[in-house]
């Protein structure tokens, strides 16, 4: 190992007194521990903690390396299936983050990058990441890390002390790790190579006896049994700042590296660790290592193995997918293990790993050399970005919306499912004589005809994100994903009958498939099914009353807007055409669009904020923001109807063919000459079917600037609303999503 940095371990045993210390040659270094334990009150817990030191720049004069620090840790409670996570980051994180974004190392979605930039420019980081308030200390003479109260240090007797506490959830620990095995080299005799060829050194202590205490919900309990694991990794050599050679490596290197890692502790006294480095874009394995440590502490390395996901779980907070059941097979060692998460939701949300990673407690069962074994493991999956932009994000949301609706409105329903849809357990006799196949064909299938094609799932996301943005937990209200979609689809089915539309979401409208009577009935029924989803033990009676009022407010407003839309604005047009004053017409069009689209969105947002425990000020603020977004959405929808939808989801210029007076038409009336206004109005009244005529109207609206004026007004609506809501909400990832979503609505193409 002579060609590696001089402060790396040489051949032979690793001297922990030296190599537990920070390494000056490395730009990236971390110290990591995990533990599985049981407390005196019977809680079965697992805890991991990772302390990071990362070089980010050099002093201009002295050329000394400047470091940023962070710590991530979490407690997995196997009894209650809860996950308490904490992420603390450097005081310079906003400045460092802005520098990385400027160099092109930010998030892949440009809108989210803009939203993150706004937060960082204020000198803040979005929660759940929180900046250190105090100082960070890294010892140079012995391992002593103190990251603003989060501590990890090596004692004179060779044990390691871990001290953590999160005052927000009154949870933490004071644990001593007593090593029972010597340090083991990972990788190729300790060396790990990444996808750019950079090398790091990695050693670990696979089994430690535990003593100490754990605090949950403010109650401190002693540890009665348990065992732990210690990792230390350092590498990526810092480049010479005086070198004229350009390099994408060193202090500011970044690339699409992801990894899967497992640390397994078996009841036969042996341990297994798997480490697989992957290119996140191609899923190509760059490096892969499996190390077995026998009960006596001897290391055996294997290269031929399979570490494969068998089951996937989707987060309802980030809509990312993670494996939560793995199969590990090592033929040469006769290892065959099933590794299953104790519970799925052990996702750690942090912008340290964009936007989250999965690390959690897993149960292990299987065979080693044909003998039954069991044990516990920590598994980590980090660096993968299955969702690269907001379009993909809403595609994932849409998939979950359709799954949710499929559970509520199944195409092959059981007796109980139909009973709960149309009656209740108390009134089961309502089902007497009901032919379930007939009901499925005439009521459920017409609704599913439209929902299954997928749509713009932002309405469903609005309700959930507003739970989180005020500090609540949207995971308690996942069933709400279906509710906004059912309201929306109900209105679409009815609208299409009333407007005599032929295309909806890329296919024939519901009434063309099932006939108008069944379509109308199904559309109306969809409104009432959503009420079933409001039932929740997580809500107080007072909250339920508010939610019911908001739910029916949305329906009342939507139908009022539809009535105005159906009657139209024809009575205003003669005077508007004559005068060229479109102010009243624009106000009237916005009125029905607000009632039809904006109020339902606003009501759903308020419902989310109520469920999340928001203040009255916050509830009103998110409502006003989504009212503005909903109105902007409808304005942009009118523009896209004339400019064209992506994937041709609607007929181009359908509003002109229907003779509809939309917002672009209203805008144009104050921009066109009298003869032009007369021609547009006359053409609309004729409801032209000829594409050439329709295109001529669109060209006239473009030439006078009406479409651009609509886009400008929509943008102003969203920006004004954002300026109102911004100071009322804590900077957070959900808040960033709201900001980016506002831009997404304005910049969409479908």
C-alpha positions in Angstrom: 0.0 0.0 0.0 3.0 2.3 -0.5 1.3 4.2 -3.3 -1.6 5.3 -1.0 -1.6 8.3 1.3 1.0 8.1 4.1 -1.7 8.5 6.8 -3.5 5.4 5.7 -3.0 2.1 7.5 -0.2 -0.1 6.3 -0.2 -3.9 6.2 -1.0 -5.7 9.5 -3.3 -4.9 12.3 -5.0 -1.5 12.3 -3.9 0.8 15.1 -7.1 2.4 16.3 -5.4 5.0 18.4 -4.0 6.4 15.2 -6.5 5.6 12.5 -9.7 6.4 14.5 -8.4 10.0 14.2 -9.3 12.3 11.2 -7.1 11.9 8.2 -5.7 15.0 6.6 -5.3 13.4 3.2 -9.0 12.8 2.9 -11.7 15.2 1.6 -14.5 12.9 2.8 -14.5 11.1 6.1 -17.2 9.6 8.3 -17.5 7.7 11.6 -20.6 5.5 11.8 -22.2 3.3 14.5 -25.3 1.2 14.7 -26.9 -0.8 17.5 -29.7 -3.2 18.2 -30.8 -3.3 21.8 -33.6 -3.9 24.3 -34.4 -1.5 27.2 -35.6 -2.3 30.7 -39.2 -1.4 29.7 -39.2 -4.0 26.9 -38.6 -1.6 23.9 -36.7 -3.3 21.0 -34.8 -0.5 19.4 -32.1 0.1 16.8 -30.1 3.2 16.6 -27.6 4.5 13.9 -25.5 7.6 13.9 -23.1 9.0 11.2 -20.7 11.9 11.8 -19.4 13.4 8.6 -16.4 15.7 7.8 -16.2 16.9 4.2 -13.6 19.3 2.7 -15.3 22.1 0.8 -12.6 24.7 0.1 -9.2 26.0 1.0 -8.1 29.2 2.7 -7.0 31.6 0.0 -3.7 32.6 1.7 -2.7 29.6 3.9 -4.2 27.0 1.6 -5.5 25.2 4.7 -8.4 22.9 4.0 -11.8 24.1 5.3 -14.3 21.4 6.4 -18.0 21.2 6.7 -19.6 18.9 9.3 -22.9 17.1 9.7 -24.5 14.4 11.7 -27.5 12.1 10.9 -29.0 9.7 13.4 -32.3 7.8 13.9 -34.0 5.5 16.3 -36.1 2.6 14.9 -38.7 1.4 17.4 -39.6 -2.2 16.5 -42.5 -2.3 19.0 -44.3 0.8 17.8 -43.0 0.8 14.3 -41.9 4.4 14.6 -38.8 6.2 13.3 -37.3 9.2 15.0 -34.8 10.9 12.7 -32.5 13.9 13.3 -30.2 15.7 10.8 -27.9 18.5 11.8 -25.7 20.4 9.3 -22.9 22.9 9.2 -23.4 26.6 9.9 -21.9 27.3 6.5 -24.3 24.9 4.7 -26.3 27.7 3.0 -23.1 29.2 1.5 -21.7 25.8 0.6 -25.0 24.7 -1.0 -25.2 27.9 -3.1 -21.7 27.2 -4.3 -22.6 23.7 -5.3 -25.7 24.8 -7.2 -23.8 27.5 -9.0 -21.3 24.8 -10.2 -24.1 22.6 -11.4 -24.1 20.1 -8.5 -27.6 20.8 -7.2 -30.8 19.0 -7.6 -31.8 17.7 -11.1 -35.1 19.5 -11.2 -34.5 23.2 -12.0 -37.6 24.4 -10.2 -36.6 22.6 -7.0 -33.1 24.1 -7.4 -34.7 27.6 -7.7 -36.8 26.9 -4.5 -33.7 25.6 -2.6 -31.7 28.6 -3.7 -34.3 31.0 -2.3 -34.0 29.3 1.1 -30.2 29.1 1.1 -29.9 32.8 0.0 -31.7 33.7 3.3 -28.9 31.9 5.2 -31.2 29.0 6.1 -31.5 25.3 5.4 -34.9 23.5 4.9 -36.1 21.3 7.8 -35.8 18.5 8.7 -32.1 19.6 8.3 -31.2 22.0 11.0 -28.0 24.0 11.3 -25.7 23.6 14.3 -26.2 26.4 16.8 -22.9 25.8 18.7 -19.4 24.9 17.6 -18.0 21.7 16.1 -14.9 20.1 17.6 -12.9 17.4 16.0 -10.0 16.1 18.1 -6.6 15.6 16.6 -4.9 13.6 19.4 -7.6 11.2 20.2 -11.0 10.4 18.6 -13.3 13.1 20.0 -16.2 14.4 18.0 -18.5 17.0 19.4 -20.9 18.3 16.8 -22.9 20.8 18.8 -23.7 18.3 21.5 -23.9 15.2 19.4 -20.8 13.4 20.7 -18.7 10.3 19.7 -15.4 9.6 21.3 -13.0 6.8 22.1 -12.2 6.1 25.8 -8.8 5.0 27.3 -10.1 1.4 27.6 -10.9 1.2 23.9 -14.6 1.6 24.2 -16.6 4.2 22.3 -19.2 6.6 23.8 -22.1 7.9 21.7 -24.3 10.7 23.1 -27.3 12.1 21.1 -30.4 14.0 22.0 -33.2 15.6 20.0 -35.2 18.0 22.2 -38.0 18.4 19.6 -39.1 14.7 20.1 -37.4 14.2 23.5 -35.4 11.3 22.2 -31.7 10.3 22.4 -29.2 8.0 23.9 -26.0 7.6 25.9 -24.5 4.3 24.8 -21.0 2.8 25.3 -19.8 0.4 22.6 -17.4 -2.2 24.0 -15.6 -3.9 21.1 -15.6 -7.7 21.2 -13.8 -8.3 17.9 -10.8 -6.6 16.3 -11.1 -4.0 13.4 -11.7 -5.7 10.1 -10.7 -4.3 6.6 -13.6 -3.9 4.1 -13.2 -4.0 0.3 -9.9 -5.1 -1.1 -7.8 -5.3 2.0 -9.4 -2.1 3.2 -9.5 -0.2 -0.1 -12.8 0.8 -1.8 -12.8 2.2 -5.3 -15.6 4.4 -6.6 -16.9 4.9 -10.1 -14.3 7.6 -10.9 -11.5 5.5 -9.7 -11.1 7.5 -6.4 -10.0 5.3 -3.5 -11.0 5.3 0.1 -10.1 3.2 3.1 -12.8 1.4 5.1 -12.5 -0.6 8.3 -15.1 -1.7 10.8 -15.6 -3.4 14.2 -18.5 -5.9 13.6 -19.6 -6.6 17.2 -19.6 -4.5 20.3 -21.3 -5.1 23.6 -23.6 -2.3 24.7 -24.2 -0.5 28.0 -25.9 2.8 28.7 -29.4 4.4 28.4 -31.9 5.3 25.7 -34.4 8.2 26.0 -37.8 7.9 24.3 -40.6 10.5 24.7 -38.6 12.0 27.5 -38.3 8.7 29.5 -34.8 7.4 30.1 -34.4 3.6 30.2 -31.3 1.5 30.8 -30.1 -1.0 28.2 -30.5 -4.6 29.3 -29.1 -6.3 26.3 -27.7 -5.4 22.8 -24.8 -5.3 20.4 -23.4 -2.7 18.1 -21.3 -2.1 15.0 -18.6 0.6 14.2 -17.5 1.8 10.8 -14.8 4.3 9.8 -14.3 5.4 6.2 -12.0 8.0 4.8 -10.8 8.8 1.3 -11.0 10.8 -2.0 -7.6 12.4 -1.9 -7.6 16.2 -1.9 -6.2 17.7 -5.1 -3.3 20.1 -5.1 -4.9 23.7 -5.2 -1.7 25.0 -6.9 -2.0 22.5 -9.8 -3.0 24.0 -13.1 -4.5 20.8 -14.3 -8.3 20.8 -14.3 -10.0 18.0 -12.5 -13.5 17.0 -11.6 -12.2 15.2 -8.6 -11.1 16.4 -5.2 -12.8 18.8 -3.0 -15.7 19.7 -5.3 -16.1 16.3 -7.0 -19.6 15.0 -7.6 -21.0 12.1 -9.6 -23.9 9.7 -9.8 -22.7 7.3 -7.1 -25.2 5.3 -5.1 -24.8 2.4 -2.8 -26.5 -0.5 -1.0 -24.9 -1.6 2.3 -25.8 -4.1 5.0 -24.3 -5.0 8.3 -25.6 -8.3 9.5 -25.1 -9.8 13.0 -26.1 -13.4 13.4 -27.0 -15.5 16.5 -24.2 -17.9 15.7 -21.6 -15.3 16.6 -20.7 -14.4 13.0 -21.2 -11.2 11.0 -21.7 -10.4 7.3 -21.3 -7.1 5.6 -22.3 -6.3 2.0 -21.2 -3.1 0.2 -22.3 -2.4 -3.4 -21.4 0.8 -5.2 -23.7 1.6 -8.1 -24.0 4.2 -10.9 -27.4 5.7 -10.0 -28.2 6.5 -13.6 -27.6 3.1 -15.1 -27.8 0.9 -12.0 -24.4 -0.6 -13.1 -22.4 -2.1 -10.3 -19.0 -0.4 -10.0 -17.7 -2.3 -7.0 -19.1 -5.0 -4.8 -17.7 -6.7 -1.7 -19.0 -9.3 0.8 -17.0 -10.0 4.0 -17.8 -12.7 6.5 -16.4 -12.5 10.0 -16.4 -15.8 11.9 -17.0 -16.0 15.7 -13.3 -15.8 16.3 -12.9 -12.5 14.3 -11.4 -14.0 11.2 -12.1 -12.3 7.9 -13.2 -14.2 4.7 -13.9 -12.3 1.5 -16.2 -13.4 -1.3 -16.8 -11.9 -4.7 -19.5 -14.2 -6.1 -22.8 -13.3 -4.5 -26.3 -12.0 -5.1 -27.8 -9.2 -3.1 -31.2 -8.6 -4.7 -34.3 -6.7 -3.8 -37.4 -8.9 -3.5 -40.0 -6.3 -2.4 -40.3 -2.6 -2.9 -42.0 0.1 -0.8 -43.0 3.6 -1.9 -42.7 6.5 0.5 -45.8 8.8 0.6 -43.6 11.8 1.6 -41.0 11.7 -1.2 -42.7 9.1 -3.5 -39.3 7.4 -3.8 -39.1 3.6 -4.0 -37.0 1.5 -1.7 -36.3 -2.2 -1.3 -37.5 -3.5 2.1 -36.9 -7.2 1.5 -33.6 -8.5 0.3 -32.3 -11.9 -0.7 -28.6 -12.6 0.0 -27.0 -15.7 -1.6 -23.3 -16.6 -1.5 -22.9 -20.1 -3.1 -19.3 -20.6 -2.1 -20.0 -19.9 1.5 -23.4 -21.7 1.5 -25.1 -18.5 2.7 -28.8 -18.0 1.9 -30.5 -15.3 3.9 -33.7 -13.3 3.8 -33.4 -9.8 5.1 -36.7 -8.1 5.8 -37.4 -4.6 7.2 -39.0 -4.7 10.7 -41.3 -2.1 9.2 -41.1 -0.4 5.8 -41.2 3.3 6.7 -37.6 3.9 7.8 -36.9 6.6 5.3 -34.5 9.4 6.4 -35.4 12.7 4.7 -32.5 15.1 4.3 -30.9 17.2 1.6 -27.5 15.7 2.6 -28.7 12.8 0.4 -31.1 14.3 -2.2 -33.8 14.1 -1.1 -33.7 11.1 1.2 -32.2 7.7 1.9 -33.4 4.5 3.6 -31.6 3.1 6.6 -33.3 0.8 9.0 -33.6 -2.2 11.3 -34.1 -5.5 9.5 -34.8 -9.1 10.6 -32.6 -11.8 9.2 -33.4 -15.5 8.7 -32.0 -18.3 6.6 -29.2 -20.8 6.5 -25.4 -20.7 6.7 -23.8 -24.0 5.7 -27.2 -25.6 5.9 -27.7 -24.6 9.5 -30.6 -22.3 10.5 -29.6 -18.9 11.6 -31.3 -15.7 12.6 -30.2 -12.2 13.5 -30.6 -8.5 13.0 -29.2 -6.1 10.4 -29.0 -2.5 9.4 -29.5 -1.9 5.7 -28.7 1.4 3.9 -29.7 2.5 0.4 -28.5 5.9 -0.5 -27.7 8.1 -3.6 -30.4 6.7 -5.8 -32.7 9.3 -7.4 -35.6 7.4 -9.0 -37.5 10.6 -9.3 -35.5 13.2 -11.2 -38.0 16.1 -11.6 -41.4 17.2 -10.7 -43.0 15.6 -13.8 -41.7 12.2 -12.6 -42.8 13.1 -9.1 -46.4 13.6 -10.1 -46.3 10.5 -12.2 -45.4 8.6 -9.1 -48.2 10.4 -7.2 -50.6 9.5 -10.0 -49.7 5.9 -9.7 -50.5 5.9 -6.0 -53.7 7.8 -6.6 -54.8 5.1 -9.0 -53.9 2.4 -6.5 -55.8 4.2 -3.8 -58.9 4.5 -6.0 -58.5 0.9 -7.0 -58.7 -0.1 -3.3 -61.8 2.0 -2.8 -63.5 1.3 -6.1 -62.4 -2.3 -7.0 -63.5 -3.8 -10.3 -64.0 -7.1 -8.6 -65.4 -6.0 -5.2 -66.3 -8.1 -2.3 -69.6 -7.9 -0.5 -68.0 -5.9 2.3 -66.4 -3.4 -0.1 -69.7 -2.7 -1.9 -71.5 -2.5 1.4 -69.1 0.1 2.7 -69.5 2.1 -0.5 -73.2 2.3 -0.6 -74.3 1.6 2.9 -72.7 0.7 6.2 -72.2 -2.2 8.7 -75.1 -0.9 10.7 -77.4 -0.8 7.6 -76.2 -4.0 5.9 -79.8 -4.9 4.9 -79.5 -2.2 2.2 -77.5 -4.8 0.3 -80.5 -7.3 0.1 -81.1 -8.2 -3.5 -78.2 -6.1 -4.8 -76.5 -7.7 -7.8 -72.8 -6.9 -7.3 -71.7 -7.6 -10.9 -74.5 -5.3 -12.1 -73.5 -2.5 -9.7 -69.9 -2.9 -10.7 -70.8 -2.6 -14.4 -73.1 0.4 -14.1 -71.5 2.4 -11.3 -67.9 1.5 -10.5 -66.6 0.9 -14.0 -67.8 4.2 -15.4 -65.8 6.0 -12.7 -62.8 3.8 -13.2 -62.9 4.5 -16.9 -61.6 8.0 -16.3 -59.6 7.6 -13.1 -57.5 4.7 -14.6 -56.3 6.9 -17.4 -54.4 9.1 -15.0 -54.6 12.8 -14.7 -52.9 15.8 -13.1 -52.5 14.5 -9.6 -51.5 17.8 -8.1 -54.9 18.1 -6.4 -54.3 14.9 -4.5 -50.8 16.0 -3.5 -52.1 19.4 -2.4 -54.1 17.9 0.5 -51.1 15.8 1.7 -48.4 18.4 1.3 -50.4 20.9 3.3 -50.5 18.5 6.2 -46.7 18.4 6.2 -46.1 22.1 5.5 -47.7 23.2 8.8 -45.8 20.5 10.7 -48.2 17.6 10.6 -47.6 14.0 9.4 -49.3 13.3 6.0 -48.6 9.5 6.5 -51.7 9.4 8.7 -53.9 10.6 5.9 -52.7 8.6 2.9 -56.2 7.6 2.1 -56.9 11.2 1.1 -54.9 10.6 -2.1 -58.1 9.3 -3.7 -60.5 12.0 -2.4 -59.5 15.0 -4.6 -59.3 12.8 -7.7 -62.8 11.4 -7.1 -64.2 15.0 -6.8 -62.4 16.0 -9.9 -63.3 13.0 -12.0 -66.9 13.4 -11.0 -66.9 16.9 -12.4 -65.1 15.8 -15.5 -67.7 13.1 -16.3 -70.5 15.6 -15.9 -68.7 18.4 -17.7 -68.1 16.2 -20.7 -71.8 15.3 -21.0 -72.8 19.0 -20.7 -70.1 20.1 -23.2 -70.6 17.2 -25.5 -66.9 16.5 -25.4 -65.5 13.4 -27.1 -62.0 13.1 -25.7 -60.9 12.9 -22.0 -57.4 12.1 -20.9 -56.5 10.7 -24.2 -59.5 8.4 -24.7 -63.3 8.6 -25.4 -65.3 10.4 -22.8 -67.2 8.4 -20.2 -70.7 9.0 -21.7 -69.5 7.8 -25.1 -68.5 4.5 -23.6 -71.4 4.0 -21.1 -74.1 6.3 -22.3 -75.2 9.6 -20.8 -77.5 8.3 -18.1 -74.9 6.0 -16.5 -72.2 8.6 -16.9 -74.2 11.3 -15.2 -75.1 9.0 -12.3 -71.5 7.8 -11.9 -70.2 11.4 -12.0 -72.5 12.4 -9.2 -71.8 9.3 -7.1 -68.0 10.1 -7.2 -68.7 13.2 -5.1 -70.1 11.2 -2.3 -67.6 8.4 -2.1 -65.0 11.0 -1.1 -66.9 11.6 2.1 -65.9 8.0 3.3 -62.3 9.0 3.2 -62.7 11.8 5.8 -63.3 9.3 8.6 -60.2 9.1 10.7 -59.3 8.4 14.3 -56.5 10.9 14.0 -58.9 13.8 14.0 -60.9 15.5 16.8 -64.7 16.0 16.4 -64.0 19.7 16.0 -61.6 19.1 13.2 -64.0 16.7 11.5 -66.7 19.4 11.5 -64.3 21.9 9.8 -63.3 19.2 7.2 -66.9 18.4 6.4 -67.7 22.1 5.9 -64.7 22.5 3.6 -65.5 19.4 1.6 -69.0 20.5 0.9 -67.9 24.1 0.3 -65.7 22.8 -2.5 -68.7 20.9 -4.1 -71.0 23.9 -3.7 -68.5 26.3 -5.2 -67.7 23.9 -8.1 -71.3 23.5 -9.1 -72.0 27.3 -8.8 -69.0 27.9 -11.2 -70.3 25.2 -13.5 -73.7 26.8 -13.7 -72.2 30.1 -14.7 -69.9 28.4 -17.2 -72.8 26.5 -18.8 -74.9 29.7 -19.1 -71.9 31.4 -20.6 -71.0 35.1 -21.2 -72.8 35.6 -24.5 -75.0 38.3 -23.1 -71.9 40.5 -22.3 -70.2 40.0 -25.7 -72.2 42.5 -27.9 -71.3 45.4 -25.6 -67.7 44.2 -25.2 -67.2 43.8 -28.9 -68.6 47.3 -29.5 -66.6 49.1 -26.7 -63.4 47.0 -26.5 -63.6 47.3 -22.7 -63.2 43.7 -21.4 -62.7 44.4 -17.7 -66.2 43.1 -16.6 -65.9 40.1 -19.0 -62.5 39.2 -17.6 -63.8 39.5 -14.0 -66.8 37.3 -14.8 -64.7 34.6 -16.5 -62.3 34.6 -13.5 -65.3 34.3 -11.2 -66.5 31.0 -12.6 -63.0 29.7 -13.0 -62.3 30.5 -9.3 -65.5 28.7 -8.2 -64.9 25.6 -10.5 -61.2 25.1 -10.0 -59.6 27.4 -7.5 -62.0 27.0 -4.6 -61.9 23.2 -4.6 -58.1 23.3 -4.6 -58.2 25.9 -1.8 -60.6 23.8 0.2 -58.5 20.7 -0.1 -55.4 22.6 1.0 -57.2 24.0 4.0 -58.3 20.5 4.9 -54.7 19.4 4.8 -53.6 22.2 7.0 -56.4 21.5 9.5 -55.4 17.9 9.7 -51.8 18.9 10.2 -52.6 21.1 13.2 -51.8 24.4 11.5 -52.7 27.7 13.0 -55.7 29.7 11.7 -53.2 32.0 10.0 -51.5 29.1 8.3 -54.7 27.4 7.3 -55.9 30.6 5.6 -52.5 31.2 4.0 -52.3 27.8 2.3 -55.9 28.1 1.2 -55.2 31.5 -0.5 -52.0 30.1 -2.1 -53.9 27.1 -3.6 -56.7 29.4 -4.7 -54.2 31.4 -6.6 -52.5 28.3 -8.0 -55.9 26.8 -8.9 -56.9 30.0 -10.8 -53.5 30.1 -12.5 -53.9 26.5 -13.4 -57.2 27.2 -15.2 -55.8 30.2 -17.0 -52.9 28.2 -18.2 -55.3 25.4 -19.2 -57.2 27.9 -21.4 -53.9 28.9 -23.0 -52.8 25.3 -23.6 -56.2 24.6 -25.2 -55.2 27.0 -27.9 -51.4 26.3 -28.0 -51.6 22.6 -27.7 -51.3 20.0 -24.9 -48.4 17.7 -24.6 -49.2 14.1 -25.8 -52.4 15.6 -27.4 -54.5 14.9 -24.4 -57.2 17.2 -25.7 -58.4 18.4 -29.1 -56.5 21.5 -30.1 -58.7 24.6 -30.0 -61.6 22.6 -28.5 -62.8 25.8 -26.6 -63.1 27.6 -29.9 -65.0 24.7 -31.5 -67.4 24.8 -28.6 -67.8 28.5 -28.8 -66.6 29.0 -25.3 -65.6 32.5 -24.0 -62.5 31.7 -22.1 -60.0 34.0 -20.4 -57.8 34.4 -23.6 -60.9 35.5 -25.5 -61.8 38.0 -22.8 -58.2 39.3 -22.8 -58.2 39.7 -26.6 -61.3 41.9 -26.7 -59.3 44.8 -25.3 -56.4 44.3 -27.7 -58.1 43.8 -31.0 -59.5 46.4 -33.4 -63.3 46.6 -33.8 -63.4 44.6 -37.0 -61.2 41.9 -35.5 -63.4 41.7 -32.4 -66.5 41.3 -34.6 -64.8 38.6 -36.6 -63.7 36.6 -33.5 -67.1 36.8 -31.9 -68.9 35.9 -35.1 -66.6 32.9 -35.6 -67.1 31.7 -32.0 -70.9 31.8 -32.4 -70.5 29.6 -35.4 -68.7 26.9 -33.4 -66.3 26.2 -36.2 -65.2 22.6 -36.9 -62.7 23.4 -39.6 -59.2 23.3 -38.2 -58.0 26.1 -40.5 -60.7 28.4 -39.1 -59.8 27.4 -35.5 -56.1 28.1 -36.2 -57.0 31.5 -37.6 -58.6 32.5 -34.3 -55.6 31.2 -32.3 -53.2 33.2 -34.6 -55.3 36.3 -34.0 -55.1 35.8 -30.2 -51.4 35.2 -30.4 -50.7 38.3 -32.6 -52.5 40.7 -30.2 -50.6 39.3 -27.2 -53.7 37.9 -25.4 -52.1 34.5 -24.6 -48.9 36.0 -23.3 -51.0 38.4 -21.2 -52.9 35.5 -19.7 -49.6 33.7 -18.8 -48.3 37.0 -17.2 -51.4 37.4 -15.1 -51.3 33.8 -13.9 -47.7 34.3 -12.9 -48.5 37.4 -10.9 -51.4 35.6 -9.1 -49.0 32.9 -7.9 -46.2 35.3 -7.0 -48.5 37.5 -4.9 -49.9 34.6 -3.1 -46.5 33.2 -2.4 -45.3 36.4 -0.9 -48.2 36.2 1.5 -47.7 32.6 2.5 -43.9 32.6 2.7 -43.3 34.2 6.1 -46.0 32.2 7.7 -44.4 28.8 7.1 -41.1 27.3 8.4 -38.6 26.7 5.6 -38.9 23.0 4.9 -38.8 20.5 2.1 -42.6 20.5 1.8 -42.5 24.3 1.6 -39.9 24.1 -1.2 -42.2 21.6 -3.0 -45.1 24.2 -2.8 -42.8 26.9 -4.2 -41.6 24.6 -7.1 -45.2 23.5 -7.7 -46.4 27.0 -8.2 -43.8 27.4 -11.0 -44.6 23.9 -12.3 -48.3 24.9 -12.9 -47.2 28.0 -14.8 -44.6 26.2 -17.0 -46.4 23.0 -17.7 -47.4 21.7 -21.1 -50.2 19.3 -20.3 
